């Protein structure tokens, strides 16, 4: 594993036997505000006993076919990571898991958290989205 620097995520090097190969840039970004909110939520779950002691929770980011425009982003906390189907990144102290199929659609996406008068919650801004539906919950590519 490469060591994360400031806002750069930890990524695994390619399996070509090059141990000192530079890590590639992560295809997605999680802002510090979003990471802090995920940490807060995980701590609440631990305090209430919803997470096993010593258990790991990952922020899972994925794209699923849904909504009137065709695609929808989904964020979940997941205890599972499958090395064969998932890729793992680290942003601001949280581990993020994305399945390889979703990575095809999420290149350049940013996960953020908003807390103001008009909007509270997580958002995923995807530069690959060509159009959105009227309510903004799904998009086309």
The first five atom37 places (N, CA, C, CB, O) and aatype in JSON, in Angstrom:
{
  "aatype": [20, 20, 20, 20, 20, 20, 20, 20, 20, 20, 20, 20, 20, 20, 20, 20, 20, 20, 20, 20, 20, 20, 20, 20, 20, 20, 20, 20, 20, 20, 20, 20, 20, 20, 20, 20, 20, 20, 20, 20, 20, 20, 20, 20, 20, 20, 20, 20, 20, 20, 20, 20, 20, 20, 20, 20, 20, 20, 20, 20, 20, 20, 20, 20, 20, 20, 20, 20, 20, 20, 20, 20, 20, 20, 20, 20, 20, 20, 20, 20, 20, 20, 20, 20, 20, 20, 20, 20, 20, 20, 20, 20, 20, 20, 20, 20, 20, 20, 20, 20, 20, 20, 20, 20, 20, 20, 20, 20, 20, 20, 20, 20, 20, 20, 20, 20, 20, 20, 20, 20, 20, 20, 20, 20, 20, 20, 20, 20, 20, 20, 20, 20, 20, 20, 20, 20, 20, 20, 20, 20, 20],
  "atom_mask": [
    [1, 1, 1, 1, 1],
    [1, 1, 1, 1, 1],
    [1, 1, 1, 1, 1],
    [1, 1, 1, 1, 1],
    [1, 1, 1, 1, 1],
    [1, 1, 1, 1, 1],
    [1, 1, 1, 1, 1],
    [1, 1, 1, 1, 1],
    [1, 1, 1, 1, 1],
    [1, 1, 1, 1, 1],
    [1, 1, 1, 1, 1],
    [1, 1, 1, 1, 1],
    [1, 1, 1, 1, 1],
    [1, 1, 1, 1, 1],
    [1, 1, 1, 1, 1],
    [1, 1, 1, 1, 1],
    [1, 1, 1, 1, 1],
    [1, 1, 1, 1, 1],
    [1, 1, 1, 1, 1],
    [1, 1, 1, 1, 1],
    [1, 1, 1, 1, 1],
    [1, 1, 1, 1, 1],
    [1, 1, 1, 1, 1],
    [1, 1, 1, 1, 1],
    [1, 1, 1, 1, 1],
    [1, 1, 1, 1, 1],
    [1, 1, 1, 1, 1],
    [1, 1, 1, 1, 1],
    [1, 1, 1, 1, 1],
    [1, 1, 1, 1, 1],
    [1, 1, 1, 1, 1],
    [1, 1, 1, 1, 1],
    [1, 1, 1, 1, 1],
    [1, 1, 1, 1, 1],
    [1, 1, 1, 1, 1],
    [1, 1, 1, 1, 1],
    [1, 1, 1, 1, 1],
    [1, 1, 1, 1, 1],
    [1, 1, 1, 1, 1],
    [1, 1, 1, 1, 1],
    [1, 1, 1, 1, 1],
    [1, 1, 1, 1, 1],
    [1, 1, 1, 1, 1],
    [1, 1, 1, 1, 1],
    [1, 1, 1, 1, 1],
    [1, 1, 1, 1, 1],
    [1, 1, 1, 1, 1],
    [1, 1, 1, 1, 1],
    [1, 1, 1, 1, 1],
    [1, 1, 1, 1, 1],
    [1, 1, 1, 1, 1],
    [1, 1, 1, 1, 1],
    [1, 1, 1, 1, 1],
    [1, 1, 1, 1, 1],
    [1, 1, 1, 1, 1],
    [1, 1, 1, 1, 1],
    [1, 1, 1, 1, 1],
    [1, 1, 1, 1, 1],
    [1, 1, 1, 1, 1],
    [1, 1, 1, 1, 1],
    [1, 1, 1, 1, 1],
    [1, 1, 1, 1, 1],
    [1, 1, 1, 1, 1],
    [1, 1, 1, 1, 1],
    [1, 1, 1, 1, 1],
    [1, 1, 1, 1, 1],
    [1, 1, 1, 1, 1],
    [1, 1, 1, 1, 1],
    [1, 1, 1, 1, 1],
    [1, 1, 1, 1, 1],
    [1, 1, 1, 1, 1],
    [1, 1, 1, 1, 1],
    [1, 1, 1, 1, 1],
    [1, 1, 1, 1, 1],
    [1, 1, 1, 1, 1],
    [1, 1, 1, 1, 1],
    [1, 1, 1, 1, 1],
    [1, 1, 1, 1, 1],
    [1, 1, 1, 1, 1],
    [1, 1, 1, 1, 1],
    [1, 1, 1, 1, 1],
    [1, 1, 1, 1, 1],
    [1, 1, 1, 1, 1],
    [1, 1, 1, 1, 1],
    [1, 1, 1, 1, 1],
    [1, 1, 1, 1, 1],
    [1, 1, 1, 1, 1],
    [1, 1, 1, 1, 1],
    [1, 1, 1, 1, 1],
    [1, 1, 1, 1, 1],
    [1, 1, 1, 1, 1],
    [1, 1, 1, 1, 1],
    [1, 1, 1, 1, 1],
    [1, 1, 1, 1, 1],
    [1, 1, 1, 1, 1],
    [1, 1, 1, 1, 1],
    [1, 1, 1, 1, 1],
    [1, 1, 1, 1, 1],
    [1, 1, 1, 1, 1],
    [1, 1, 1, 1, 1],
    [1, 1, 1, 1, 1],
    [1, 1, 1, 1, 1],
    [1, 1, 1, 1, 1],
    [1, 1, 1, 1, 1],
    [1, 1, 1, 1, 1],
    [1, 1, 1, 1, 1],
    [1, 1, 1, 1, 1],
    [1, 1, 1, 1, 1],
    [1, 1, 1, 1, 1],
    [1, 1, 1, 1, 1],
    [1, 1, 1, 1, 1],
    [1, 1, 1, 1, 1],
    [1, 1, 1, 1, 1],
    [1, 1, 1, 1, 1],
    [1, 1, 1, 1, 1],
    [1, 1, 1, 1, 1],
    [1, 1, 1, 1, 1],
    [1, 1, 1, 1, 1],
    [1, 1, 1, 1, 1],
    [1, 1, 1, 1, 1],
    [1, 1, 1, 1, 1],
    [1, 1, 1, 1, 1],
    [1, 1, 1, 1, 1],
    [1, 1, 1, 1, 1],
    [1, 1, 1, 1, 1],
    [1, 1, 1, 1, 1],
    [1, 1, 1, 1, 1],
    [1, 1, 1, 1, 1],
    [1, 1, 1, 1, 1],
    [1, 1, 1, 1, 1],
    [1, 1, 1, 1, 1],
    [1, 1, 1, 1, 1],
    [1, 1, 1, 1, 1],
    [1, 1, 1, 1, 1],
    [1, 1, 1, 1, 1],
    [1, 1, 1, 1, 1],
    [1, 1, 1, 1, 1],
    [1, 1, 1, 1, 1],
    [1, 1, 1, 1, 1],
    [1, 1, 1, 1, 1],
    [1, 1, 1, 1, 1]
  ],
  "atom_positions": [
    [[0.83, -1.19, 0.0], [0.0, 0.0, 0.0], [0.87, 1.24, 0.0], [-0.94, 0.0, 1.2], [1.88, 1.3, 0.7]],
    [[0.5, 2.22, -0.77], [1.2, 3.51, -0.79], [0.7, 4.35, 0.37], [0.99, 4.25, -2.15], [-0.41, 4.14, 0.85]],
    [[1.47, 5.27, 0.82], [1.09, 6.14, 1.92], [0.35, 7.35, 1.38], [2.31, 6.57, 2.74], [0.77, 7.95, 0.39]],
    [[-0.76, 7.71, 2.04], [-1.55, 8.87, 1.6], [-0.84, 10.15, 1.99], [-2.97, 8.83, 2.2], [-0.23, 10.23, 3.06]],
    [[-0.93, 11.15, 1.14], [-0.36, 12.46, 1.4], [-1.48, 13.48, 1.34], [0.79, 12.81, 0.39], [-2.16, 13.58, 0.32]],
    [[-1.68, 14.22, 2.39], [-2.71, 15.28, 2.48], [-4.03, 14.78, 1.91], [-2.25, 16.55, 1.72], [-4.68, 13.93, 2.52]],
    [[-4.45, 15.29, 0.76], [-5.74, 14.91, 0.18], [-5.64, 13.78, -0.82], [-6.36, 16.1, -0.48], [-6.65, 13.39, -1.41]],
    [[-4.44, 13.25, -1.03], [-4.31, 12.15, -1.98], [-4.73, 10.85, -1.32], [-2.87, 12.05, -2.5], [-4.36, 10.61, -0.17]],
    [[-5.5, 10.01, -2.01], [-5.96, 8.76, -1.44], [-4.87, 7.7, -1.46], [-7.19, 8.26, -2.17], [-3.93, 7.77, -2.25]],
    [[-5.02, 6.7, -0.59], [-4.17, 5.52, -0.66], [-4.71, 4.65, -1.77], [-4.12, 4.75, 0.7], [-5.92, 4.44, -1.85]],
    [[-3.86, 4.15, -2.62], [-4.29, 3.22, -3.65], [-3.28, 2.1, -3.72], [-4.44, 3.92, -5.02], [-2.13, 2.26, -3.32]],
    [[-3.72, 0.96, -4.22], [-2.82, -0.16, -4.38], [-2.07, -0.01, -5.7], [-3.58, -1.5, -4.32], [-2.61, 0.49, -6.68]],
    [[-0.82, -0.45, -5.7], [-0.05, -0.4, -6.93], [-0.48, -1.55, -7.82], [1.46, -0.46, -6.66], [-1.04, -2.54, -7.35]],
    [[-0.23, -1.42, -9.1], [-0.59, -2.47, -10.03], [0.23, -3.72, -9.72], [-0.37, -2.02, -11.49], [1.35, -3.61, -9.23]],
    [[-0.29, -4.87, -10.0], [0.36, -6.13, -9.66], [1.38, -6.57, -10.68], [-0.66, -7.19, -9.5], [1.37, -7.74, -11.08]],
    [[2.26, -5.71, -11.12], [3.26, -6.06, -12.11], [4.62, -6.31, -11.49], [3.35, -4.98, -13.16], [5.63, -6.35, -12.2]],
    [[4.67, -6.47, -10.17], [5.93, -6.71, -9.51], [6.74, -5.45, -9.27], [6.73, -7.67, -10.31], [7.89, -5.55, -8.84]],
    [[6.19, -4.28, -9.52], [6.89, -3.02, -9.32], [6.49, -2.46, -7.97], [6.58, -2.01, -10.47], [5.47, -1.77, -7.86]],
    [[7.26, -2.75, -6.95], [6.89, -2.34, -5.6], [6.97, -0.85, -5.39], [7.76, -3.03, -4.6], [6.23, -0.31, -4.57]],
    [[7.85, -0.16, -6.11], [8.01, 1.27, -5.92], [7.28, 2.09, -6.97], [9.46, 1.63, -5.93], [7.55, 3.29, -7.13]],
    [[6.35, 1.47, -7.7], [5.62, 2.2, -8.73], [4.75, 3.26, -8.06], [4.75, 1.23, -9.6], [4.17, 2.99, -7.01]],
    [[4.66, 4.46, -8.65], [3.83, 5.51, -8.05], [2.36, 5.12, -8.11], [4.05, 6.85, -8.74], [1.93, 4.54, -9.11]],
    [[1.58, 5.43, -7.06], [0.16, 5.1, -7.1], [-0.56, 5.95, -8.13], [-0.48, 5.28, -5.72], [-0.21, 7.11, -8.35]],
    [[-1.56, 5.37, -8.75], [-2.34, 6.14, -9.72], [-3.36, 6.98, -8.97], [-3.04, 5.2, -10.76], [-3.73, 6.67, -7.84]],
    [[-3.81, 8.03, -9.61], [-4.82, 8.9, -8.99], [-6.12, 8.14, -8.86], [-5.02, 10.21, -9.81], [-6.49, 7.37, -9.75]],
    [[-6.82, 8.36, -7.77], [-8.11, 7.69, -7.56], [-9.14, 8.24, -8.54], [-8.6, 7.87, -6.1], [-9.12, 9.43, -8.85]],
    [[-10.02, 7.38, -9.04], [-11.02, 7.84, -10.0], [-12.13, 8.68, -9.36], [-11.64, 6.65, -10.7], [-12.86, 9.38, -10.06]],
    [[-12.26, 8.6, -8.03], [-13.26, 9.41, -7.34], [-12.56, 10.21, -6.24], [-14.4, 8.52, -6.74], [-11.4, 9.95, -5.91]],
    [[-13.28, 11.18, -5.67], [-12.77, 11.98, -4.57], [-13.85, 12.05, -3.5], [-12.34, 13.41, -5.04], [-15.03, 12.19, -3.81]],
    [[-13.44, 11.96, -2.24], [-14.35, 12.18, -1.12], [-13.82, 13.38, -0.37], [-14.46, 10.9, -0.18], [-12.66, 13.4, 0.04]],
    [[-14.66, 14.4, -0.2], [-14.22, 15.63, 0.47], [-14.01, 15.37, 1.96], [-15.24, 16.77, 0.25], [-14.5, 14.39, 2.51]],
    [[-13.29, 16.27, 2.58], [-13.04, 16.16, 4.01], [-14.35, 16.25, 4.8], [-12.05, 17.25, 4.48], [-14.52, 15.54, 5.79]],
    [[-15.26, 17.12, 4.38], [-16.55, 17.25, 5.06], [-17.34, 15.95, 5.0], [-17.38, 18.39, 4.44], [-17.95, 15.54, 5.99]],
    [[-17.33, 15.29, 3.84], [-18.05, 14.02, 3.7], [-17.4, 12.95, 4.56], [-18.08, 13.58, 2.21], [-18.09, 12.16, 5.21]],
    [[-16.07, 12.9, 4.58], [-15.36, 11.91, 5.39], [-15.66, 12.11, 6.87], [-13.85, 11.98, 5.13], [-15.86, 11.13, 7.6]],
    [[-15.68, 13.34, 7.33], [-15.97, 13.63, 8.74], [-17.39, 13.18, 9.11], [-15.79, 15.13, 9.04], [-17.6, 12.66, 10.2]],
    [[-18.34, 13.38, 8.22], [-19.71, 12.96, 8.48], [-19.81, 11.44, 8.52], [-20.66, 13.54, 7.42], [-20.54, 10.89, 9.34]],
    [[-19.09, 10.75, 7.65], [-19.08, 9.29, 7.67], [-18.48, 8.81, 9.0], [-18.26, 8.72, 6.46], [-19.01, 7.89, 9.62]],
    [[-17.38, 9.41, 9.42], [-16.76, 9.04, 10.71], [-17.74, 9.23, 11.86], [-15.47, 9.88, 10.96], [-17.86, 8.38, 12.73]],
    [[-18.45, 10.36, 11.85], [-19.42, 10.65, 12.91], [-20.51, 9.59, 12.95], [-20.04, 12.05, 12.71], [-20.89, 9.1, 14.01]],
    [[-21.01, 9.24, 11.8], [-22.09, 8.27, 11.71], [-21.62, 6.88, 12.16], [-22.62, 8.2, 10.27], [-22.34, 6.18, 12.87]],
    [[-20.41, 6.49, 11.75], [-19.86, 5.19, 12.15], [-19.68, 5.14, 13.67], [-18.5, 4.92, 11.44], [-19.98, 4.12, 14.3]],
    [[-19.2, 6.23, 14.26], [-19.04, 6.28, 15.72], [-20.37, 6.15, 16.43], [-18.36, 7.58, 16.14], [-20.45, 5.48, 17.45]],
    [[-21.42, 6.77, 15.9], [-22.76, 6.62, 16.47], [-23.21, 5.16, 16.4], [-23.77, 7.53, 15.74], [-23.8, 4.65, 17.35]],
    [[-22.94, 4.5, 15.29], [-23.31, 3.1, 15.14], [-22.53, 2.22, 16.12], [-23.06, 2.63, 13.69], [-23.1, 1.3, 16.7]],
    [[-21.25, 2.5, 16.29], [-20.44, 1.75, 17.25], [-20.98, 1.95, 18.67], [-18.94, 2.19, 17.17], [-21.11, 0.98, 19.43]],
    [[-21.28, 3.18, 19.03], [-21.77, 3.5, 20.38], [-23.1, 2.81, 20.68], [-21.91, 5.01, 20.54], [-23.36, 2.45, 21.82]],
    [[-23.93, 2.65, 19.67], [-25.23, 2.01, 19.87], [-25.17, 0.49, 19.7], [-26.23, 2.59, 18.9], [-26.2, -0.18, 19.82]],
    [[-23.97, -0.06, 19.44], [-23.82, -1.51, 19.33], [-24.21, -2.1, 17.99], [-24.61, -2.16, 20.38], [-24.34, -3.31, 17.88]],
    [[-24.4, -1.27, 16.97], [-24.79, -1.77, 15.65], [-23.6, -2.34, 14.87], [-25.44, -0.67, 14.85], [-23.79, -3.02, 13.86]],
    [[-22.38, -2.05, 15.35], [-21.16, -2.55, 14.69], [-20.41, -3.39, 15.71], [-20.25, -1.37, 14.16], [-20.25, -3.0, 16.86]],
    [[-19.95, -4.56, 15.27], [-19.18, -5.43, 16.15], [-17.9, -4.73, 16.59], [-18.84, -6.76, 15.45], [-17.3, -3.99, 15.81]],
    [[-17.48, -4.94, 17.84], [-16.21, -4.36, 18.28], [-15.08, -4.84, 17.37], [-15.91, -4.73, 19.76], [-14.95, -6.03, 17.1]],
    [[-14.27, -3.91, 16.91], [-13.18, -4.25, 16.0], [-13.63, -4.45, 14.56], [-12.51, -5.49, 16.46], [-12.8, -4.68, 13.68]],
    [[-14.92, -4.36, 14.31], [-15.44, -4.53, 12.96], [-15.15, -3.31, 12.1], [-16.94, -4.79, 13.0], [-15.05, -2.19, 12.61]],
    [[-15.01, -3.52, 10.82], [-14.71, -2.45, 9.88], [-15.96, -2.08, 9.09], [-13.57, -2.86, 8.93], [-16.73, -2.95, 8.71]],
    [[-16.14, -0.8, 8.86], [-17.2, -0.34, 7.97], [-16.57, 0.51, 6.89], [-18.3, 0.46, 8.75], [-15.77, 1.41, 7.18]],
    [[-16.93, 0.23, 5.65], [-16.43, 0.98, 4.5], [-17.57, 1.84, 3.95], [-15.87, 0.03, 3.41], [-18.74, 1.46, 4.03]],
    [[-17.22, 2.99, 3.39], [-18.2, 3.75, 2.63], [-18.22, 3.13, 1.23], [-17.85, 5.29, 2.59], [-17.22, 3.18, 0.51]],
    [[-19.35, 2.55, 0.86], [-19.47, 1.95, -0.47], [-20.15, 2.95, -1.38], [-20.28, 0.61, -0.42], [-21.24, 3.44, -1.09]],
    [[-19.5, 3.25, -2.51], [-20.04, 4.14, -3.53], [-20.32, 3.27, -4.75], [-19.06, 5.34, -3.87], [-19.44, 2.54, -5.21]],
    [[-21.54, 3.36, -5.27], [-21.85, 2.55, -6.46], [-22.87, 3.24, -7.34], [-22.37, 1.17, -6.04], [-23.54, 4.19, -6.94]],
    [[-22.95, 2.74, -8.55], [-23.94, 3.22, -9.52], [-24.87, 2.05, -9.8], [-23.26, 3.77, -10.84], [-24.42, 0.93, -10.03]],
    [[-26.16, 2.33, -9.79], [-27.12, 1.28, -10.12], [-28.09, 1.8, -11.16], [-27.87, 0.8, -8.86], [-28.34, 3.0, -11.26]],
    [[-28.63, 0.88, -11.93], [-29.65, 1.25, -12.9], [-30.94, 1.55, -12.17], [-29.86, 0.12, -13.94], [-31.5, 0.67, -11.52]],
    [[-31.41, 2.78, -12.25], [-32.64, 3.16, -11.54], [-33.09, 4.54, -11.97], [-32.42, 3.12, -10.01], [-32.37, 5.25, -12.68]],
    [[-34.27, 4.91, -11.55], [-34.78, 6.25, -11.81], [-35.23, 6.43, -13.24], [-33.73, 7.28, -11.49], [-35.07, 5.53, -14.07]],
    [[-35.8, 7.56, -13.52], [-36.35, 7.81, -14.85], [-35.29, 8.14, -15.89], [-37.34, 8.94, -14.78], [-35.57, 8.06, -17.08]],
    [[-34.07, 8.5, -15.46], [-33.02, 8.81, -16.44], [-32.05, 7.66, -16.66], [-32.26, 10.02, -15.99], [-31.22, 7.73, -17.57]],
    [[-32.13, 6.6, -15.86], [-31.32, 5.42, -16.12], [-30.31, 5.03, -15.05], [-30.61, 5.61, -17.37], [-30.15, 3.84, -14.78]],
    [[-29.63, 5.99, -14.44], [-28.6, 5.66, -13.44], [-28.82, 6.46, -12.17], [-27.2, 5.94, -14.0], [-29.33, 7.58, -12.2]],
    [[-28.43, 5.84, -11.05], [-28.54, 6.5, -9.76], [-27.32, 6.14, -8.92], [-29.86, 6.11, -9.05], [-26.87, 5.0, -8.92]],
    [[-26.79, 7.13, -8.19], [-25.67, 6.88, -7.29], [-26.21, 6.37, -5.97], [-24.82, 8.16, -7.08], [-27.29, 6.76, -5.53]],
    [[-25.46, 5.49, -5.34], [-25.88, 4.92, -4.06], [-24.69, 4.94, -3.12], [-26.42, 3.46, -4.24], [-23.59, 4.53, -3.48]],
    [[-24.92, 5.43, -1.89], [-23.91, 5.43, -0.84], [-24.42, 4.57, 0.3], [-23.59, 6.88, -0.35], [-25.57, 4.72, 0.73]],
    [[-23.57, 3.67, 0.8], [-23.94, 2.8, 1.91], [-22.72, 2.61, 2.8], [-24.48, 1.44, 1.41], [-21.59, 2.84, 2.38]],
    [[-22.96, 2.19, 4.03], [-21.89, 1.69, 4.88], [-21.93, 0.18, 4.76], [-22.03, 2.17, 6.38], [-22.99, -0.43, 4.93]],
    [[-20.8, -0.43, 4.48], [-20.74, -1.85, 4.19], [-19.59, -2.48, 4.97], [-20.59, -2.11, 2.68], [-18.49, -1.91, 5.01]],
    [[-19.82, -3.62, 5.57], [-18.77, -4.32, 6.3], [-17.95, -5.24, 5.39], [-19.37, -5.14, 7.44], [-16.95, -5.81, 5.82]],
    [[-18.38, -5.38, 4.14], [-17.72, -6.33, 3.23], [-16.86, -5.63, 2.19], [-18.76, -7.2, 2.54], [-17.24, -4.58, 1.64]],
    [[-15.72, -6.22, 1.92], [-14.82, -5.8, 0.85], [-14.35, -7.06, 0.15], [-13.61, -4.95, 1.4], [-13.78, -7.94, 0.79]],
    [[-14.57, -7.15, -1.15], [-14.16, -8.31, -1.94], [-13.02, -7.89, -2.87], [-15.36, -8.89, -2.76], [-13.22, -7.08, -3.78]],
    [[-11.83, -8.43, -2.63], [-10.65, -8.05, -3.42], [-10.84, -8.32, -4.91], [-9.43, -8.79, -2.93], [-10.22, -7.64, -5.73]],
    [[-11.67, -9.29, -5.27], [-11.87, -9.64, -6.68], [-12.76, -8.64, -7.41], [-12.47, -11.02, -6.78], [-12.53, -8.36, -8.59]],
    [[-13.77, -8.11, -6.73], [-14.74, -7.26, -7.43], [-14.69, -5.79, -7.02], [-16.11, -7.78, -7.18], [-15.29, -4.95, -7.69]],
    [[-13.98, -5.48, -5.93], [-13.95, -4.11, -5.42], [-12.57, -3.51, -5.48], [-14.46, -4.08, -3.99], [-11.56, -4.22, -5.52]],
    [[-12.53, -2.2, -5.48], [-11.29, -1.45, -5.33], [-11.45, -0.59, -4.08], [-10.97, -0.57, -6.61], [-12.52, -0.03, -3.84]],
    [[-10.38, -0.47, -3.28], [-10.45, 0.26, -2.02], [-9.54, 1.47, -2.08], [-10.06, -0.65, -0.84], [-8.43, 1.41, -2.6]],
    [[-10.03, 2.58, -1.54], [-9.29, 3.84, -1.46], [-9.42, 4.38, -0.05], [-9.82, 4.87, -2.52], [-10.31, 3.97, 0.7]],
    [[-8.54, 5.31, 0.32], [-8.67, 5.97, 1.61], [-8.64, 7.47, 1.4], [-7.54, 5.53, 2.57], [-7.79, 8.01, 0.7]],
    [[-9.63, 8.14, 2.03], [-9.73, 9.59, 1.97], [-9.96, 10.12, 3.38], [-10.88, 10.03, 1.01], [-10.94, 9.76, 4.02]],
    [[-9.07, 10.96, 3.85], [-9.25, 11.66, 5.12], [-9.6, 10.72, 6.27], [-10.32, 12.72, 4.98], [-10.42, 11.05, 7.13]],
    [[-8.99, 9.53, 6.28], [-9.18, 8.6, 7.39], [-10.34, 7.64, 7.26], [-9.37, 9.36, 8.61], [-10.6, 6.89, 8.2]],
    [[-11.05, 7.62, 6.14], [-12.09, 6.61, 5.94], [-11.72, 5.76, 4.73], [-13.49, 7.27, 5.74], [-11.08, 6.23, 3.79]],
    [[-12.14, 4.5, 4.77], [-11.91, 3.62, 3.64], [-13.16, 3.6, 2.76], [-11.54, 2.18, 4.12], [-14.28, 3.46, 3.25]],
    [[-12.93, 3.74, 1.47], [-14.01, 3.81, 0.49], [-13.87, 2.63, -0.45], [-13.99, 5.16, -0.3], [-12.77, 2.34, -0.93]],
    [[-14.98, 1.94, -0.7], [-14.99, 0.77, -1.56], [-15.91, 1.04, -2.75], [-15.45, -0.49, -0.78], [-17.03, 1.52, -2.59]],
    [[-15.41, 0.73, -3.95], [-16.2, 0.9, -5.17], [-16.05, -0.37, -5.99], [-15.74, 2.16, -5.99], [-14.94, -0.83, -6.24]],
    [[-17.17, -0.94, -6.42], [-17.08, -2.12, -7.28], [-16.56, -1.7, -8.66], [-18.46, -2.84, -7.4], [-16.79, -0.58, -9.1]],
    [[-15.88, -2.61, -9.31], [-15.2, -2.28, -10.56], [-16.16, -1.85, -11.67], [-14.39, -3.47, -11.04], [-15.79, -1.05, -12.52]],
    [[-17.38, -2.37, -11.67], [-18.35, -1.96, -12.69], [-18.74, -0.5, -12.48], [-19.61, -2.86, -12.66], [-18.85, 0.27, -13.44]],
    [[-18.96, -0.11, -11.24], [-19.33, 1.28, -10.95], [-18.21, 2.25, -11.27], [-19.73, 1.43, -9.49], [-18.46, 3.39, -11.65]],
    [[-16.96, 1.79, -11.13], [-15.83, 2.67, -11.46], [-15.87, 3.13, -12.9], [-14.52, 1.95, -11.19], [-15.37, 4.22, -13.22]],
    [[-16.45, 2.32, -13.78], [-16.56, 2.71, -15.19], [-17.39, 3.98, -15.36], [-17.18, 1.57, -16.0], [-17.18, 4.74, -16.31]],
    [[-18.34, 4.21, -14.45], [-19.24, 5.35, -14.55], [-18.86, 6.52, -13.64], [-20.64, 4.91, -14.22], [-19.38, 7.63, -13.8]],
    [[-17.96, 6.29, -12.68], [-17.69, 7.29, -11.65], [-16.39, 8.08, -11.83], [-17.66, 6.63, -10.34], [-16.02, 8.83, -10.94]],
    [[-15.72, 7.93, -12.93], [-14.44, 8.62, -13.13], [-14.61, 10.13, -12.97], [-13.86, 8.29, -14.51], [-15.36, 10.76, -13.72]],
    [[-13.9, 10.71, -12.0], [-13.97, 12.14, -11.76], [-15.06, 12.56, -10.78], [-14.16, 12.84, -13.04], [-15.19, 13.75, -10.5]],
    [[-15.84, 11.62, -10.27], [-16.94, 11.95, -9.37], [-16.42, 12.43, -8.01], [-17.86, 10.73, -9.18], [-15.35, 12.02, -7.56]],
    [[-17.2, 13.31, -7.37], [-16.84, 13.86, -6.06], [-18.0, 13.61, -5.1], [-16.52, 15.4, -6.16], [-19.14, 13.97, -5.37]],
    [[-17.68, 12.98, -3.96], [-18.66, 12.76, -2.89], [-18.46, 13.87, -1.88], [-18.5, 11.33, -2.22], [-17.36, 14.08, -1.38]],
    [[-19.54, 14.6, -1.58], [-19.45, 15.73, -0.66], [-20.6, 15.66, 0.33], [-19.47, 17.09, -1.43], [-21.55, 14.89, 0.15]],
    [[-20.52, 16.46, 1.37], [-21.6, 16.56, 2.35], [-21.96, 18.03, 2.51], [-21.19, 15.94, 3.73], [-21.09, 18.88, 2.63]],
    [[-23.26, 18.31, 2.49], [-23.76, 19.68, 2.6], [-24.61, 19.81, 3.85], [-24.58, 20.09, 1.34], [-25.39, 18.91, 4.18]],
    [[-24.47, 20.92, 4.55], [-25.31, 21.18, 5.71], [-25.58, 22.68, 5.77], [-24.64, 20.68, 7.02], [-24.83, 23.43, 6.39]],
    [[-26.66, 23.09, 5.12], [-27.08, 24.49, 5.19], [-28.6, 24.55, 5.2], [-26.5, 25.3, 4.0], [-29.26, 23.52, 5.29]],
    [[-29.15, 25.74, 5.12], [-30.6, 25.9, 5.24], [-31.39, 25.17, 4.16], [-30.95, 27.36, 5.19], [-32.46, 24.63, 4.43]],
    [[-30.87, 25.14, 2.95], [-31.61, 24.55, 1.85], [-31.29, 23.09, 1.57], [-31.37, 25.34, 0.63], [-32.05, 22.41, 0.88]],
    [[-30.17, 22.61, 2.09], [-29.75, 21.27, 1.73], [-28.93, 20.66, 2.84], [-28.97, 21.28, 0.43], [-27.99, 21.28, 3.34]],
    [[-29.27, 19.42, 3.23], [-28.46, 18.68, 4.19], [-28.35, 17.25, 3.69], [-29.08, 18.73, 5.62], [-29.36, 16.59, 3.45]],
    [[-27.13, 16.78, 3.54], [-26.92, 15.4, 3.14], [-25.76, 15.26, 2.18], [-28.16, 14.84, 2.52], [-25.07, 16.22, 1.84]],
    [[-25.57, 14.03, 1.76], [-24.48, 13.69, 0.85], [-24.9, 13.95, -0.59], [-24.05, 12.23, 1.03], [-26.08, 13.86, -0.94]],
    [[-23.92, 14.27, -1.4], [-24.17, 14.41, -2.84], [-23.0, 13.79, -3.59], [-24.36, 15.92, -3.26], [-21.88, 13.75, -3.09]],
    [[-23.29, 13.3, -4.77], [-22.26, 12.79, -5.67], [-22.35, 13.6, -6.94], [-22.43, 11.24, -5.95], [-23.36, 13.55, -7.65]],
    [[-21.31, 14.35, -7.24], [-21.26, 15.13, -8.47], [-20.46, 14.31, -9.48], [-20.62, 16.55, -8.24], [-19.28, 14.03, -9.27]],
    [[-21.11, 13.95, -10.57], [-20.48, 13.1, -11.58], [-20.35, 13.89, -12.88], [-21.31, 11.79, -11.8], [-21.36, 14.21, -13.51]],
    [[-19.12, 14.21, -13.29], [-18.94, 14.99, -14.52], [-19.32, 14.23, -15.78], [-17.51, 15.43, -14.62], [-19.42, 14.83, -16.85]],
    [[-19.54, 12.93, -15.68], [-19.92, 12.12, -16.84], [-21.42, 12.13, -17.11], [-19.45, 10.69, -16.65], [-21.86, 11.67, -18.16]],
    [[-22.2, 12.64, -16.17], [-23.65, 12.66, -16.34], [-24.01, 13.65, -17.45], [-24.36, 13.05, -15.01], [-23.56, 14.79, -17.44]],
    [[-24.82, 13.2, -18.39], [-25.2, 14.04, -19.52], [-26.49, 14.82, -19.23], [-25.39, 13.17, -20.77], [-26.67, 15.93, -19.73]],
    [[-27.36, 14.25, -18.43], [-28.62, 14.91, -18.11], [-29.23, 14.28, -16.88], [-29.6, 14.84, -19.3], [-28.92, 13.14, -16.54]],
    [[-30.11, 15.02, -16.2], [-30.76, 14.49, -15.01], [-32.28, 14.52, -15.19], [-30.33, 15.28, -13.76], [-32.8, 15.21, -16.07]],
    [[-32.96, 13.78, -14.35], [-34.42, 13.81, -14.37], [-34.91, 15.06, -13.67], [-35.01, 12.54, -13.7], [-34.11, 15.82, -13.12]],
    [[-36.21, 15.29, -13.68], [-36.79, 16.5, -13.08], [-36.5, 16.65, -11.6], [-38.26, 16.5, -13.28], [-36.29, 17.77, -11.14]],
    [[-36.49, 15.55, -10.84], [-36.26, 15.66, -9.4], [-34.77, 15.62, -9.07], [-36.99, 14.52, -8.66], [-34.38, 15.89, -7.94]],
    [[-33.92, 15.28, -10.04], [-32.48, 15.29, -9.82], [-31.92, 14.05, -9.16], [-32.12, 16.45, -9.01], [-30.74, 14.04, -8.8]],
    [[-32.73, 12.99, -8.98], [-32.22, 11.82, -8.29], [-31.59, 10.78, -9.23], [-33.34, 11.18, -7.53], [-30.94, 9.85, -8.75]],
    [[-31.78, 10.92, -10.54], [-31.13, 10.0, -11.47], [-30.58, 10.8, -12.64], [-32.12, 8.91, -11.96], [-30.9, 11.97, -12.84]],
    [[-29.72, 10.12, -13.42], [-29.05, 10.8, -14.53], [-28.82, 9.85, -15.68], [-27.71, 11.41, -14.07], [-28.89, 8.63, -15.51]],
    [[-28.54, 10.41, -16.85], [-28.22, 9.62, -18.03], [-26.76, 9.86, -18.38], [-29.15, 9.98, -19.22], [-26.15, 10.86, -17.99]],
    [[-26.21, 8.92, -19.14], [-24.79, 9.03, -19.52], [-24.66, 8.87, -21.02], [-23.93, 7.98, -18.78], [-23.55, 8.93, -21.55]]
  ]
}
